[in-house]
Amino acid sequence: MKLLDRYIEVATLKACVVVAVVLTILFSLLTLVDQLGDVGKGHYRLIDALLYVVLTAPSRLLQLTPVSALLGSLLALGALAGSNELTAMRAAGVSPRRVVGWVFKLGVPVMLGLLAIAEFVIPPAQQLAQSQRMLRLTSAQALRSNNGYWARGDHQYLNVRRFEHGDVPTDIDIYHFDDEGDLQSFLHADHAEIRSDGTWLLTDVLRKRFTESQVETEHLVSLSWIAFLRPQQVSLLRLPPESMAPVALFQYVHDLRQQHQHAERYEQELWAKLDIPLATAAMVLIGIPFVFGSLRTHSTGLRVMLGAMIGMVFTLVEQIAGHIGQLFSLNPALTATAPSLLLMLLAFYLFRRARL
């Protein structure tokens, strides 16, 4: 049994790795095509687009894990079924449930490795990709730190600590220096409205002007600021929630809740990350009945195709459920995990129907 255990684990692992690599390359090519539209703007060149695609590849790999697990297990076990190896194993007393257990035994270390990538690899890679793209597309330099989002340009430093509702800059500091590097003025605003002409309408503003002899302080209800960032470049300051580390994302959601701020988008993404192991397990389970079904009824290729279609439909349903949840302010935990739970119920129904 140990020999069969290792044989199935190795075959499944190889198939899952091949599928994951192929899917990641495919979607990376689509991302590259999208980035080619910015090549030529500012100092953004083809090599910069390629670097951006490479740095964001780990995030795509994590998102494609459930589909990769489904297709990989279908290909591996389907090949064994097509060569009658699974039939021989069943004749020797190996039940389908034991085969499923062997596959899930392989999934534990794989998921731990992927969660480690999500925590330690994806955030710095995504941050570097965002900052380098920002630097090449505009003369402004940008980075993300524990104090929020920073950008520099035209002798000014901009610090946005967070974005509300996705794109509303909040808790803003602006430092203006002269040619000699002396601080001329400081602005703090509660939030800002970004206008199409490139100006920011700052609200609830504290302004300080520094001269040789004194500091002038005044409070303003609103103030128009000519930003050195174009409106479409502001989005580059934000680290997308899907690229944040799970622990950091959890802490960020907690902080927003403590401040009575809207956190639905980030909470939805947090639950989407937590749902990855559940979705992966559901994908593997739904593929088993297609492999162990009656070989006389359907060919292996047809079962693999049907399983792949289920995987694609599941991915679409998962994305639609997330958007609907945000639109109608539904419980993020429910909208993130409901597709996986429903898929598991369907898998158990197919198990009983196939008498496995």
DOPA-206374 format. One line per 5 residues: number of its first residue (from 1); their letters; for each residue x, y, z of N, C-alpha, C. Coordinates in steps of 0.05 Angstrom, whole numbers, plus 5000, padded with zeros to 4 digits. Each point is the difference from the previous one (the first is absolute). Example, Ala and Ser with C-alpha at 12.3 -4.5 7.8 and 13.67 -1.06 7.14 Angstrom:
2
1 = as = 5264:4886:5156:4982:5024:5000:5018:5024:5000; 4993:5021:4986:5016:5024:5001:4985:5022:5014
//
This chain:
356
1 = mklld = 5016:4976:5000:4984:5024:5000:5017:5025:5000; 5023:4999:5014:5017:5024:5001:5011:5006:4972; 5006:4978:4985:5010:5004:4973:4979:5013:4982; 4975:4990:5002:4978:5012:4984:4994:5028:5009; 5002:5005:5026:4997:5027:5011:5019:5020:4987
6 = ryiev = 5026:4992:5000:5020:5018:4989:4997:5002:4969; 4992:4979:4987:4997:5000:4971:4978:5020:4992; 4977:4999:5014:4978:5018:4993:5007:5029:5007; 5013:5004:5023:5008:5027:5009:5019:5013:4979; 5020:4984:4992:5019:5011:4980:4987:5007:4974
11 = atlka = 4983:4981:4990:4986:5005:4975:4982:5025:5001; 4986:5002:5023:4982:5023:5003:5016:5026:5003; 5021:5000:5015:5017:5024:5004:5011:5009:4974; 5011:4982:4983:5011:5007:4975:4979:5013:4982; 4976:4988:4999:4979:5011:4983:4991:5028:5010
16 = cvvva = 4997:5003:5026:4992:5026:5011:5021:5022:4995; 5025:4993:5003:5021:5019:4995:5000:5009:4970; 4998:4981:4982:4999:5006:4972:4977:5018:4993; 4976:4993:5011:4976:5016:4994:5003:5028:5012; 5010:5002:5025:5004:5026:5012:5019:5018:4985
21 = vvlti = 5022:4988:4990:5019:5015:4985:4988:5010:4973; 4986:4982:4987:4988:5007:4974:4979:5022:5004; 4983:4997:5019:4979:5021:5005:5012:5026:5008; 5021:4999:5017:5013:5025:5008:5013:5014:4977; 5013:4985:4983:5012:5011:4976:4979:5012:4981
26 = lfsll = 4978:4986:4997:4978:5009:4982:4989:5027:5010; 4993:5001:5026:4989:5025:5010:5021:5022:5003; 5025:4992:5003:5021:5020:5000:5003:5013:4972; 4996:4984:4979:5001:5011:4973:4977:5019:4995; 4977:4994:5011:4977:5019:4998:5006:5026:5015
31 = tlvdq = 5013:4997:5023:5008:5025:5015:5020:5016:4984; 5019:4986:4987:5020:5013:4984:4987:5016:4977; 4981:4987:4987:4985:5014:4979:4987:5025:5010; 4989:4999:5024:4987:5024:5012:5021:5021:5006; 5024:4992:5009:5021:5019:5007:5012:5013:4975
36 = lgdvg = 4999:4986:4977:5011:5011:4976:4987:5026:4992; 4976:5005:5009:4986:5025:4994:5014:5024:5013; 5015:4995:5022:5014:5022:5014:5029:5003:4991; 5010:4981:4984:5028:5002:4990:5003:5025:4983; 5020:5015:5006:5004:5025:4985:4991:5025:5015
41 = kghyr = 4984:4996:5022:4992:5022:5016:5022:5006:5021; 5008:5025:5002:5022:5007:5018:5025:4984:4993; 5011:4986:5020:5023:4984:4996:4993:4970:5001; 4975:4993:4996:4991:4973:5002:5007:4985:4974; 5016:4979:5002:5010:4985:4977:4991:4971:5002
46 = lidal = 5005:4985:4979:4992:4972:4999:5013:4984:5023; 5025:5006:5007:5013:4985:5022:4986:5006:5026; 4989:5024:5004:4986:5007:5024:4973:4985:5001; 4987:4997:4977:4975:4985:5000:5006:4970:5006; 5021:4990:4990:5008:4972:5006:5006:4996:5029
51 = lyvvl = 5014:5020:5012:5006:4998:5029:4975:5001:5016; 4981:5017:4992:4975:5002:5015:4985:4973:4999; 4999:4988:4977:4986:4974:4997:5014:4979:5017; 5026:4999:5000:5014:4980:5016:4995:5004:5030; 5001:5025:5009:4997:5006:5029:4971:4994:5009
56 = tapsr = 4981:5003:4983:4972:4994:5007:4991:4972:4995; 5018:4983:4989:4994:4972:4994:4993:4984:5025; 5014:5003:5023:4992:4984:5024:4971:5005:5008; 4990:5025:4997:4972:5005:5007:4981:4985:4982; 5007:4999:4974:4983:4984:4982:5001:4971:5006
61 = llqlt = 5024:4990:5007:5003:4972:5007:4982:4992:5023; 4998:5017:5021:4983:4995:5023:4971:5000:4992; 4992:5019:4984:4972:5002:4992:4991:4976:4983; 5019:4988:4985:4994:4978:4982:5002:4973:5013; 5007:5000:5026:5005:4974:5014:4976:4981:4999
66 = pvsal = 4975:5010:5006:4978:4981:4999:4996:4987:4973; 5000:5016:4979:4996:4989:4973:5024:4982:4993; 5024:5007:5007:5023:4983:4995:4997:4973:5014; 4990:5000:5025:4997:4975:5014:4979:4983:4987; 4978:5012:4990:4979:4984:4987:5011:4988:4974
71 = lgsll = 5012:5016:4983:5010:4990:4974:5023:4980:5004; 5017:5006:5019:5023:4982:5005:4991:4973:5010; 4981:5000:5019:4991:4974:5011:4984:4985:4978; 4985:5014:4984:4985:4987:4978:5019:4988:4980; 5021:5014:4993:5019:4990:4980:5015:4976:5011
76 = algal = 5009:5002:5025:5016:4978:5012:4983:4975:5004; 4977:5004:5014:4983:4976:5005:4987:4991:4975; 4994:5018:4982:4988:4992:4974:5019:4983:4984; 5026:5007:5001:5020:4984:4986:5002:4972:5012; 4998:4999:5027:5001:4974:5013:4975:4983:4993
81 = agsne = 4977:5014:4999:4976:4986:4992:5001:4990:4972; 5011:5017:4982:5001:4993:4972:5018:4976:4995; 5021:4997:5016:5018:4977:4997:4991:4976:5017; 4976:5002:5012:4989:4978:5017:5015:4996:5026; 5017:5018:5007:5015:4997:5025:4981:5004:5024
86 = ltamr = 4982:5019:4998:4981:5003:5022:4981:4976:5003; 4993:4988:4977:4984:4976:5000:5015:4977:5015; 5025:4998:4994:5017:4979:5013:5002:5006:5030; 5002:5025:5008:5002:5007:5028:4974:4993:5014; 4978:5006:4987:4974:4994:5013:4996:4970:5002
91 = aagvs = 5009:4986:4980:4998:4970:5002:5017:4989:5023; 5022:5015:5006:5018:4991:5022:4989:5010:5027; 4978:5013:5000:4988:5008:5026:5004:5029:5008; 5010:5017:4981:5004:5028:5006:4975:5015:4993; 4987:5012:5020:4975:5014:4996:5006:5028:4989
96 = prrvv = 4980:5012:4986:5003:5028:4991:5005:5019:5022; 4988:4995:5024:5004:5018:5022:5029:5000:5009; 5013:4977:4998:5028:4999:5008:5017:5016:4980; 4993:4998:4974:5015:5016:4980:4996:5030:5005; 4975:5008:5007:4995:5028:5007:5017:5008:5024
101 = gwvfk = 5002:4983:5020:5016:5006:5023:5029:5004:4993; 5010:4984:4981:5028:5003:4992:5004:5027:4986; 4981:5008:4983:5002:5025:4987:4999:5023:5020; 4982:4999:5019:4998:5021:5020:5025:5001:5019; 5012:4977:5004:5024:4999:5016:5022:5017:4986
106 = lgvpv = 5001:4999:4974:5019:5016:4985:4993:5030:5001; 4974:5007:5003:4992:5027:4999:5008:5017:5024; 5004:4986:5023:5006:5015:5025:5027:5015:4997; 5022:4987:4994:5025:5016:4997:4999:5019:4977; 4986:4994:4979:4998:5019:4977:4986:5025:5009
111 = mlgll = 4978:4998:5014:4985:5023:5009:5016:5016:5020; 5015:4987:5018:5017:5015:5019:5021:5016:4985; 5011:4988:4979:5020:5014:4984:4988:5024:4986; 4976:4997:4989:4986:5022:4986:4992:5022:5020; 4992:4993:5024:4993:5021:5020:5025:5015:5008
116 = aiaef = 5023:4986:5001:5026:5013:5006:5007:5020:4978; 4994:4992:4975:5005:5019:4977:4982:5024:5003; 4974:4995:5007:4981:5023:5003:5009:5019:5022; 5013:4990:5021:5007:5016:5023:5027:5015:4995; 5020:4986:4988:5027:5010:5000:5010:5008:4972
121 = vippa = 4989:4989:4979:5010:5005:4973:4983:5020:4984; 4974:4995:5000:4983:5017:4983:5000:5029:5008; 4997:5008:5026:4999:5029:5007:5025:5015:4991; 5024:4992:5007:5023:5016:4990:5004:5000:4970; 4993:4978:4987:5002:4999:4971:4980:5019:4987
126 = qqlaq = 4975:5000:5011:4980:5018:4989:5007:5029:5005; 5010:5005:5024:5008:5028:5007:5022:5010:4981; 5020:4983:4994:5021:5007:4982:4990:5004:4972; 4981:4983:4991:4989:5003:4974:4984:5026:4997; 4985:5007:5020:4984:5025:5000:5018:5024:4999
131 = sqrml = 5020:5000:5018:5018:5024:5003:5017:5004:4974; 5010:4978:4989:5016:5002:4975:4983:5010:4977; 4976:4990:4998:4982:5008:4979:4993:5030:5003; 4995:5008:5025:4995:5028:5005:5023:5018:4992; 5024:4991:5007:5024:5015:4995:5005:5004:4970
136 = rltsa = 4994:4979:4984:5005:5001:4972:4978:5015:4985; 4976:4999:5010:4978:5013:4986:4999:5030:5004; 5012:5009:5022:4999:5029:5007:5026:5008:5013; 5004:5026:5001:5024:5010:5013:4999:4998:5030; 4976:4994:5011:4996:4997:5029:5010:4973:5009
141 = qalrs = 5013:5000:5023:5009:4975:5012:4980:4992:5022; 4994:4975:5002:4980:4991:5019:5009:4975:5014; 4991:4997:5025:5005:4975:5015:4978:4997:5021; 4999:4976:5011:4981:4994:5021:5015:4992:5025; 4992:5011:5023:5013:4994:5025:4979:4995:5021
146 = nngyw = 5009:4997:5025:4980:4996:5022:4984:5025:5005; 5010:5023:4991:4986:5026:5004:4982:5007:4976; 4995:4981:4982:4982:5005:4978:5015:5000:4973; 4992:5018:4983:5009:5002:4973:5014:5026:4995; 5024:4999:4990:5017:5024:4996:5006:5004:4970
151 = argdh = 5000:5026:4992:5008:5007:4973:5015:5026:5000; 5019:5003:4982:5016:5024:4999:5001:5011:4972; 4999:5026:4997:5001:5014:4974:4997:5030:5003; 5014:5015:4983:4998:5029:5000:5005:5013:5028; 5022:4990:5013:5008:5010:5026:4979:4996:5022
156 = qylnv = 4983:4980:4996:4979:4995:5019:5000:4970:5007; 4991:4995:5025:4996:4972:5009:4971:4997:5008; 4988:4979:4990:4972:4994:5006:4998:4974:5016; 4986:5001:5022:4995:4977:5017:4971:4995:5004; 4989:4978:4989:4972:4992:5003:5000:4975:5018
161 = rrfeh = 4988:5003:5023:5002:4977:5019:4980:4978:4993; 4978:5006:4987:4982:4979:4992:4980:5011:4979; 4987:4981:4986:4979:5007:4981:4974:4989:5009; 4979:5017:5002:4974:4991:5007:4983:4995:4974; 4982:4981:5002:4983:4993:4977:5016:4994:4975
166 = gdvpt = 5024:4991:5004:5017:4992:4977:5018:5021:4989; 4989:5025:4996:5016:5020:4986:4999:5028:5012; 4990:5003:5025:4999:5026:5013:5023:5003:5019; 5020:5018:4993:5023:5003:5018:4991:5012:5026; 5011:4989:5022:4992:5008:5027:5024:5003:5018
171 = didiy = 5000:5019:5018:5022:5005:5018:5025:5007:4984; 5000:5024:4989:5020:5008:4980:5020:5020:5011; 5025:4996:4995:5021:5019:5007:5015:5008:4974; 5005:5027:4997:5014:5010:4976:5022:5018:5010; 5025:4994:4992:5023:5016:5008:5011:5014:4975
176 = hfdde = 5005:5026:5001:5010:5015:4977:5027:5012:5008; 5021:4994:4984:5027:5010:5005:5009:5019:4978; 5019:5017:5006:5011:5018:4980:5024:4986:4986; 5013:5015:4982:5023:4989:4986:5023:4992:5018; 5003:5014:5023:5021:4994:5018:4994:4978:5019
181 = gdlqs = 4976:4989:4999:4992:4978:5017:4988:5009:5026; 4993:5025:5003:4987:5010:5025:4970:4997:4998; 4988:4992:5022:4971:4996:5000:4986:5027:4999; 4983:5004:4980:4985:5025:4997:4972:4999:5012; 4986:4977:4996:4973:4998:5010:4993:4971:5005
186 = flhad = 4980:4997:5017:4990:4973:5008:4969:5001:4999; 4988:4980:4988:4971:4998:4999:4991:4973:5011; 4979:5001:5016:4987:4975:5009:4971:5003:4994; 4989:4979:4986:4971:5000:4993:4988:4974:5009; 4974:5002:5008:4986:4976:5008:4996:4982:4976
191 = haeir = 4991:5010:4978:4996:4984:4976:5001:5019:4975; 4999:4988:4977:5001:5016:4975:4983:4989:4979; 4990:5017:4983:4985:4992:4976:5018:5005:4976; 5005:4979:4984:5018:5002:4977:4984:5008:4976; 5006:5022:4988:4986:5010:4977:5013:4992:4974
196 = sdgtw = 4985:5001:4979:5009:4991:4974:5023:5017:4989; 5001:5026:5009:5021:5017:4989:5026:4997:5015; 5002:4982:5019:5025:4995:5014:5002:5013:5027; 4981:5017:5007:5001:5014:5026:4986:4983:5021; 5008:5003:5025:4988:4987:5023:4985:5021:5016
201 = lltdv = 4975:4995:5007:4986:5018:5018:5003:4988:5028; 5018:5013:5015:5006:4991:5027:4978:5010:5019; 4992:4984:5019:4979:5007:5019:5011:4998:5029; 4991:5020:5016:5009:5002:5028:5030:5001:5002; 5011:5023:4992:5028:5004:4995:5014:5015:5022
206 = lrkrf = 5023:4991:5008:5018:5014:5018:5025:5008:4983; 5005:5026:4997:5022:5009:4984:5020:5016:5018; 5026:4993:4996:5021:5014:5014:5020:5010:4980; 5007:5026:5002:5020:5012:4983:5024:5008:5017; 5024:4992:4990:5024:5004:5016:5016:5023:4987
211 = tesqv = 5007:5020:5016:5017:5022:4991:5024:5001:5019; 5017:5018:4995:5025:5002:5016:4994:5008:5029; 4978:5014:5004:4995:5011:5027:4977:4987:5014; 4981:4987:4986:4977:4990:5013:4987:4978:4984; 4979:4988:5012:4984:4979:4988:4971:5009:4999
216 = etehl = 4989:5003:4976:4972:5008:4998:4982:4975:4998; 4980:4999:5017:4982:4977:5001:4971:5010:4995; 4986:4986:4983:4972:5006:4995:4985:4975:4994; 4974:5001:5006:4981:4978:4995:4982:5008:4977; 4996:4982:4981:4983:5006:4977:4979:4978:4997
221 = vslsw = 4977:5008:4992:4979:4980:4995:5007:4983:4975; 5010:5013:4980:5009:4985:4976:5022:5016:4986; 5015:4986:4983:5022:5013:4986:5006:4984:4975; 5003:5014:4978:5007:4987:4974:5030:4997:4998; 5010:4976:4995:5028:4994:4997:5006:4989:4973
226 = iaflr = 5019:5012:4986:5008:4990:4974:5019:4977:5004; 4991:4976:4995:5016:4976:5006:5020:4995:4977; 5023:4988:5008:5020:4992:4980:4993:4972:4988; 4979:4988:5011:4991:4974:4990:4975:5003:4983; 4999:4987:4977:4975:5000:4985:4980:4981:5014
231 = pqqvs = 4974:5005:4995:4979:4983:5014:5004:4971:4995; 5007:4992:4976:5004:4971:4994:5025:4988:5013; 5018:5018:5009:5024:4991:5013:4996:4995:5030; 4979:5012:5011:4995:4997:5029:4995:4971:5008; 4987:4985:4982:4995:4972:5006:5026:4984:5003
236 = llrlp = 5022:5010:4989:5025:4986:5002:5011:5002:5028; 4991:5020:5016:5009:5003:5027:4989:4978:5018; 4976:4990:4993:4987:4980:5017:5010:4972:4994; 5007:4986:5022:5006:4972:4997:4973:4985:5000; 4994:4986:4978:4974:4987:4998:4996:4981:5024
241 = pesma = 4975:4998:5011:4996:4983:5023:5006:4971:4994; 4997:4991:4975:5006:4972:4994:5030:4993:5002; 5017:5021:5001:5029:4995:5002:5011:5004:5029; 4982:5007:5019:5009:5004:5027:5003:4973:5014; 5018:4999:5019:5004:4975:5016:4975:4995:5017
246 = pvalf = 4993:4975:5004:4976:4994:5015:5000:5012:5028; 5023:4998:5014:5002:5011:5027:4997:5031:5000; 5013:5013:4981:4998:5029:4997:4972:5008:4992; 4988:4984:4983:4972:5006:4991:4981:4998:5023; 5004:4979:5017:4983:4997:5024:5003:5024:5019
251 = qyvhd = 5025:5009:5004:5005:5023:5017:4988:5025:4989; 5002:5003:4974:4989:5024:4986:4970:5001:5003; 4987:4977:4996:4971:4999:5003:4992:5007:5029; 5015:4989:5019:4995:5006:5028:5003:5030:5006; 5021:5013:4990:5004:5028:5004:4977:5017:4988
256 = lrqqh = 4991:4992:4976:4978:5015:4988:4975:4997:5016; 4995:4977:5010:4976:4995:5017:5002:5017:5025; 5023:5001:5012:5004:5016:5025:4995:5030:4995; 5007:5009:4976:4996:5028:4992:4973:5005:4987; 4982:4980:5000:4973:5001:4989:5001:5008:4970
261 = qhaer = 5020:4989:4986:5003:5005:4972:4990:4976:4984; 4993:5004:4975:4991:4978:4983:5023:4981:4994; 4996:4975:5005:5021:4980:4996:4990:4976:4984; 4976:5003:4987:4988:4977:4987:5018:4989:4978; 5013:5017:4984:5016:4991:4978:5024:4984:5010
266 = yeqel = 5013:5009:5021:5023:4986:5011:4992:4975:5015; 4977:5001:5013:4990:4976:5014:4993:4979:4981; 4988:5008:4977:4993:4980:4979:5026:4987:4990; 5021:5015:4996:5025:4989:4990:5013:4982:5021; 4998:5007:5025:5010:4984:5022:4987:4972:5000
271 = wakld = 4973:5000:4998:4986:4975:4999:5006:4984:4975; 5004:5015:4978:5007:4986:4975:5027:4985:5003; 5019:5012:5014:5025:4986:5005:4996:4976:5018; 4984:5004:5021:4995:4977:5018:4985:4978:4987; 4985:5007:4978:4984:4980:4986:5017:4983:4981
276 = iplat = 5024:5008:4994:5016:4985:4980:5004:4971:5008; 5007:4992:5024:5002:4972:5007:4973:4985:4997; 4978:5013:5008:4974:4988:4998:4992:4997:4970; 5006:5020:4984:4993:4998:4971:5017:4979:4987; 5025:4997:5008:5018:4980:4989:4990:4972:5006
281 = aamvl = 4992:4996:5026:4989:4974:5008:4974:4994:4984; 4983:5020:4997:4975:4996:4985:5005:4993:4971; 5021:5012:4988:5006:4994:4972:5010:4971:4997; 5016:4992:5019:5010:4972:4998:4977:4980:5004; 4983:5006:5019:4978:4982:5005:4981:4998:4976
286 = igipf = 4995:5022:4987:4981:5000:4977:5012:4984:4977; 5026:4998:4998:5013:4986:4978:5000:4970:5004; 4999:4990:5025:5002:4971:5005:4978:4984:4987; 4974:5008:5002:4979:4984:4987:5003:4998:4970; 5012:5020:4987:5003:4998:4971:5022:4979:4993
291 = vfgsl = 5018:4996:5018:5022:4981:4995:4991:4972:5006; 4986:4996:5023:4992:4974:5009:4973:4991:4990; 4987:5017:4983:4975:4991:4989:5003:4977:4981; 4978:4990:4990:5001:4977:4982:5016:5006:4975; 5021:4985:4995:5016:5004:4976:4985:4994:4975
296 = rthst = 4979:4984:5002:4985:4992:4976:4981:5023:4992; 4992:5017:5020:4981:5021:4994:5013:5023:4986; 5023:5010:5010:5013:5023:4989:5030:4995:4997; 5011:5012:4980:5029:4998:4996:5015:5017:5020; 5025:4995:5004:5016:5015:5019:5002:5029:4990
301 = glrvm = 5004:5004:4974:5002:5027:4990:4975:5017:5005; 4976:4987:4997:4976:5014:5005:4997:5008:5030; 5008:4982:5018:4998:5006:5028:5019:5023:5007; 5024:5000:4989:5019:5022:5005:4988:5026:4990; 4988:5000:4976:4989:5024:4989:4977:5010:5017
306 = lgami = 4982:4982:5009:4978:5009:5017:5010:5011:5027; 5020:4987:5011:5012:5010:5025:5013:5028:4996; 5013:5004:4978:5013:5026:4994:4978:5021:4997; 4978:4994:4987:4979:5019:4997:4988:5008:5027; 4997:4980:5018:4990:5006:5027:5020:5019:5014
311 = gmvft = 5025:4996:4996:5020:5017:5013:4998:5029:4990; 4997:5003:4974:4997:5027:4989:4975:5014:5009; 4977:4985:5000:4975:5011:5010:5002:5008:5029; 5014:4983:5016:5003:5006:5028:5016:5026:5004; 5021:5004:4984:5015:5025:5003:4984:5024:4993
316 = lveqi = 4983:4998:4980:4983:5023:4993:4979:5005:5022; 4988:4978:5010:4980:5003:5021:5013:5013:5025; 5024:4992:5006:5014:5011:5023:5005:5030:4997; 5008:5008:4976:5004:5029:4996:4974:5015:5000; 4979:4989:4988:4974:5013:5000:4989:5003:5028
321 = aghig = 5003:4979:5016:4990:5001:5028:5015:5021:5016; 5026:5004:4995:5015:5021:5014:4990:5027:4993; 4995:5005:4974:4990:5026:4991:4971:5006:5011; 4983:4979:4999:4973:5003:5010:5001:5006:5030; 5018:4986:5015:5002:5005:5028:5007:5029:5007
326 = qlfsl = 5019:5011:4985:5008:5028:5004:4977:5019:4992; 4986:4993:4978:4979:5018:4990:4977:5002:5020; 4992:4977:5012:4977:5000:5018:5009:4999:5030; 5026:5004:5005:5010:5000:5028:4993:4974:5015; 5004:4977:4986:4995:4974:5013:5024:4992:5017
331 = npalt = 4996:4980:5016:5021:4990:5018:5023:4990:4983; 5025:5011:5003:5022:4992:4983:5007:4970:5004; 4998:4990:5025:5006:4972:5005:4981:4982:4984; 4975:5008:4999:4980:4984:4986:5005:5000:4970; 5003:5024:4988:5004:5002:4971:5026:4987:4991
336 = ataps = 5020:5000:5017:5026:4989:4992:5000:4970:5001; 4987:4988:5020:5001:4971:5004:4976:4985:4988; 4979:5014:4994:4975:4987:4990:5006:4983:4975; 5014:5011:4979:5004:4983:4976:5016:4975:5007; 5019:5001:5017:5016:4976:5007:4983:4980:5015
341 = lllml = 4983:5009:5019:4983:4982:5015:4979:4987:4981; 4989:5016:4982:4981:4988:4981:5013:4980:4982; 5025:5005:4992:5014:4981:4983:5006:4974:5015; 5006:5003:5026:5004:4976:5016:4975:4983:5002; 4977:5014:5004:4975:4985:5002:4994:4986:4973
346 = lafyl = 5006:5013:4978:4996:4987:4974:5019:4976:4997; 5025:5002:5010:5019:4978:4999:4990:4976:5016; 4989:5005:5024:4990:4978:5017:4976:4987:4987; 4983:5016:4987:4977:4989:4985:5010:4982:4978; 5020:5009:4984:5011:4983:4979:5013:4975:5011
351 = frrar = 5012:5002:5023:5013:4977:5013:4978:4979:5005; 4978:5009:5012:4979:4981:5007:4987:4988:4975; 4997:5017:4979:4988:4991:4976:5017:4979:4986; 5027:5005:5001:5018:4981:4988:5006:4976:5018; 4989:5001:5025:5004:4978:5020:5030:4995:5005
356 = l = 5014:5022:5006:5029:4998:5005:5004:4998:5030
//
